[in-house]
Amino acid sequence: METTTTTIRGLAVDVLVIETTHHDARGILFYLAIVIVRSRKTGVERVARRSRIPGAGKALVRDVQRMGVRALDGLAA
């Protein structure tokens, strides 16, 4: 099982994207992406989204790199 954590730092919040995958010879057996919004001031973490669709976490990271902070507006609200 492989876990990848990506941290996207913002001014008021940090967004953590945690992806867990498990592969075998045929392909992906298990995939889970969890998006956590963490307040920089208080350190309180809130689960914003969970997804079992493979590649969902990487798509969010790619959108943030392309569109910037505007991609996170719906998560931080």
N, C-alpha and C positions, 0 to 999 in steps of 0.2 A: 504494500500500500504506500502511495506517494502523496505527500501533502505539500502544497505550495502556498505560501503566504505573500501577498502583495499589499504594501501599504501606500496609500495615496494621501499625501499630506495637504491639508488645506489651511486656511487662516483660522477658522473656528472649530473645525472638526477634522478628524482623520478617518479615512475609510479603509477598512481591512477587508481584503478579498481572500478567503481561505478556500482552496480547492483541494479536494481529496479524490484520488482516482486509484482504482485497482484494475490491473490488466492481466490477461492471460494470453495464450497463444492465438486465440480467436479474436480478441479485441477487448473492449472495455467491459468489465463486469460491474463496476460500481463507480459512480461519479456523484459528487455533492459539492456545490458551491454555496458558501455562506458569505453574505455581505454584512459587515458590522460597521456601524457608525459610532465613533468614539469622540466624545467631547474633549477638546484640548484643555478646557478650563477645569472641569470636574473629574474627568477620567471615566465618566459613566459610559458604558457600552450598551448599544441597542441593536438587536438583529433587525436589519432592514429588509432583507430578502434571502430566501433559500431557493435553490434550483437544483433539479436533478438532470437538466438538459445539458449534455456534454458541450463544453465550450462557453457556457454562459458567463463565467467569471472572466475569462479572457476577453470576451466581447465587451464587458463593462470597462475593463482596463484600457482596451483599444479606443473606446468612445471617449474616455477621459483624456487620453493622450491627443485625440483628434479635436475634440470640442472644448476641452478645458473643464473648468469648474462647473459650467452650465449643465454638464451631464449628470452632476450629483445633486442638482436642485431638488429633485423629487425624493431623494433619499434622506436629505437633511431636514426636511420639513416636519 
